[in-house]
């Protein structure tokens, strides 16, 4: 292969000799000779360039990037693992939340229940799955017909309510707390007060459970009350609004709603539709806050004694 400098010098000498042979004035040349002269110079320049480029670079093949080795997968690992989605988790959570619930109302009529005798209550009627409580003066409600004892603790009650007309409480749920009773009020005292009536003799407008929520007419709200060994809790939809300790407190109902005991629901100066009225005993994992010893827990059973009042009432609401 020619050295780059040698090939360049050779090309220049060739051009010099050509110039000596054609050293006449351009004015003496014809047009054809001038064109031939410049064509010759171009060819010489291309020759210089050509001999200065190594031949192997003209025909070299571009290098291919290295190919990464693919790991060998077993048949089991070749199957894509699909992670659990938020939708799947929500479905599992929803299914767990629905476990163990028992309807409190029959599909038709009011079997096992009665219209509470408040003295000036409104009409109570069924409309499909809904129970309509017409506006009373001031109360309208229903309660368990038999005076048998409902579950005293470790249970939940849930109901959905819609205030169709009026501006006071759309849910006055009376329930047992051990050997005492209490009422969860939603929408009282002018339409927005939420709380427990009563704690240590003070109603929902006076005790520490009191809060405010704006309830719209024509909108459904889900209310849930939970009673365990330590606390009373309440939710509106998915928001917890009450968490009240039991130890050291006395619970009672106002005189007006005595007839709702042990379990009942009433409304105040309002027409309200209710649906999905249900209850369930708390699953064991929800009662693990109990301070009882393992021996005491193991000695108890969830089922009430056969023929007891609690056994009778549970059968009547299943």
N, C-alpha and C positions, 0 to 999 in steps of 0.2 A: 504494500500500500504506500502511495506517495505521501511524503511529509507535506503538511499544509503549507509551510513557507516555501518549500521547493516548487510545489505546484503553482503557487501564486507568482513566484519569480518567473517561472517558465511562461506563464500566461502573459505577463507584462512584456517579456522579451519578444514574444510572438507579435504583440501589438506594435512594438517599436519597429520591427522589421517591416511590418505591413505599412506603417506610416512612411518609411523611407522609400518603399516602392511606389507609393501613391502621393508623393510630395509635390504635387502641382497645386496651383491656385484653384480654389473652388469656382472661380469665374470662368476657368477654361474647361470645366467639366460639363458634360451634358446632364440632363435630369436623370437619366438612367444610371450614369456613373455615380452621382451623388447618392442615389438610393442604394446602390450596391455597396458604397463605402459605409454607410450607417448600418446596413444589414450585417456587414462583416463585423463592425464593432459590437453590435448586440450579441452576435454569436460568440465572440471572444469573451464578453462579460459572462455569458451563461456558462461557458467552458470553465472559467475561473471559479465560479460558484460551485459548479458540479464537482470539480476535483477537490474542492476544499471540504466537502461533506463526506464523512466516512460512509463507505458503501453499506456497512452492516446496519447503520441507522435508517437507511432508506427502506430496508426490507424486514426490519425487526418487528416481530409480533408483540402487541401490547400484553403486558403481564396481567394475568387474571388474579383477582383477589382470592386469598385462601378461603376455602369453604370450611365453615365450622362443623365439627363432628356432631351429629345428632345423637343424643343419648338413646340407648335402647330401652324401650318401655315394655313392661310386662302387660299382658292383656288386661289385668285389673286396673293398672295405673293409667291406661289409655282412655278410660272412661272419664269424661269431664265431670268434676264434682260441682254441682250447682249449689251455691250458698243459699241459705234460707233468706227469703225476702221479707221486707217489712209487712207485706200483705199476709204472708204465711204466719208470721208471729202474731199479727192482730187476730187472725182467725183462731189460732190456738188459745190466745188470751180470752177471746169472746166465748169460745166453747167451754173453757174452764169456769168463767163467770156464770154460765148458765147451768152448771152442775147442781143438782139437788133441789132446785126450786119446785115448789108445789103451789098450784093455783088455789087461791082462797075463795074465789067465787065460782059457782057452777056455770056451765055453758049457757043455761037459760034460767030465768027466774032468780029467786033469792034463797034457795034451799040452804038451811043452816044459818041464815042471817035474818034480820028483821029491821024494819025502819025504826030508828031510834025515837023514842017518845020524848021529844023536847017540849011538847005542848003546842007549838005553832010551826011545826016543820013543813017544808014543801013536799011536793010529789017526788017519788023515786020510781024510775022506770028503766027498763032495759031497751037498748037500741043496738041490736047485734051484739058485738063484743063489748060495747060500752054500757056503763051504768050512768044514768043522768040523775043528778041531785038538783032538783029545782030550788030556787031561792026561798029560804024560810024567813021567819021573823023571830029571832035572827038566824037560827040554826036548822040545818037539815043533815041527816047522817044515817049510817047503818052500823050495826054492831052484831057480834055473834049472838045467836038466839039463845043457846044454852049457856047457863052461868058457870059451866065447867071451866077449869083452869087451863089457860093457854100456856105455852112454854114460858118459863120464867127468865131464862138467861141462855146465852150462847145460841142466838138465832138472829136472823135478818128478816125484815119486812120491806117490800118494795111495791110501789104503785106509781102509775103515770096519771097526771091530772092536767086538765085544760079548763081554765076559767072562761066560760062562754059569755057571762054577763055578771056585773057587780064589780066591787072594788075592795073586797076584804079577803080573808084567807081562803085559799083554794084547797088547802090540805091541813086538816086538824087530826092527825093520826095518834090515837091513844093506844098505849102498849104497856106491858108489864116490865118492871125492873126488879127482879127478885119478888119480894112480897109487896112491893109498892107499884104505883102506876104513874105514868107521865104522858104528856102530849107533845108531839112535834108540830109546831105551828109554822106554816109557810104562807106569807102574804098578809099577816094580821096587822091590826092597828093602822088601817088606812091603805093596805095593799102591798106593803113591802117588808114588814118585819119578819125575821126568822129567828126561832129559838125554841127552848124547852120550857113548858109550863107544867109544873113549877119546880124550882130548886130552892130548898130551904124556905118554902112558903112564898117565894118571889116568882112572879110569872115571867113570860118570855120578854116582856118589855123592861124588866127590872134586873134580871140576873146576867151573869157573865157570858151566857150562851148567845146573847142577843147579837144580831147582825142585820144587814139590810140587803135585799135583792129586789130588783125591779122586775115584776112579773107582768107580762103582756097578755091581754085577753086574746083568745084564739090560738094560743101557742101551747104545745104539750111540754110538760116538765116531768122528769123522772125523779122521784124521791125515794131514798133508801135509808133505813134506820137499822143500826146494828147494836146489839146488846151482848156484851161478854162479861166475864167475871170482874174486869177492872174498869171498863169504860162504856159510855154510850156515845156512839158516833152517828153522824147523819151526813148525807150527800144530796146535793141538787145536781142532777145529771152526773157528771164525773168529778165534780168539785166538792171536796169535803168542807162542810160549813160548821160542824159542831164536833168537838172532841171533849167530852165531859167525864171527869173521874167519878167513880161511884163511892169510893171509900171516904167517909167523913161528910157525906151529903145525904139529905133526905129529899125524896122525890114525891110529887103528888100532882093531882089534876085540879083545875078550877072546878068549883061547884057545878057550873053549868054543864060540864061534860061528864059528870059522874056516870050517867047512863051508858056512856061509851065503853066503860070497863068490862072485861079485861082488854078487849081488842075491838076497836071501832074507828070509823073515819067520818068526819063531819066537815061542813063548810059553813061560812058565816056571811050572810047577806049576799050570796053569790049563787049563780047557777053554774055547776061544774060537771064536766064529764070525766069519768075515771075508767081506766082499763089496766089490764095486766097486773091485777092486785094479787100478790103472791108472797110466800115466805119460805124459809128453809132453815134447818138447823145448821149451825156453823160447822164446816169441815174441821177435822182435828188440827190441821196446820194453822187454822185461824184462831185457835184457842190455846196456842202454845205459850202465850204470855202469862198464863195462870201461875201463881206461886205455890200451887199445891205440890206436895211431894210426889215422886213417881209411884210410890206405893198407893197413895190415895187415889191417883188417877187410874191406876190399874184396877182398883177395886170397884170403879164406877162403870156403868154401861150407859150407852146412849138411849136405849129403848126404855120407856117408862114401864113400871110393873103392869102386868095384864089386869084389866078391869079398873085401873086407876082413872081419875078424872082426866089427867093429861093424855092417857091413851085414848079415851073416848073423844076428846076434842080433836086430836090429830087425825083420827079416822074421819071425823065429820068434815074436815077441810081438805082432805086429799082428793 
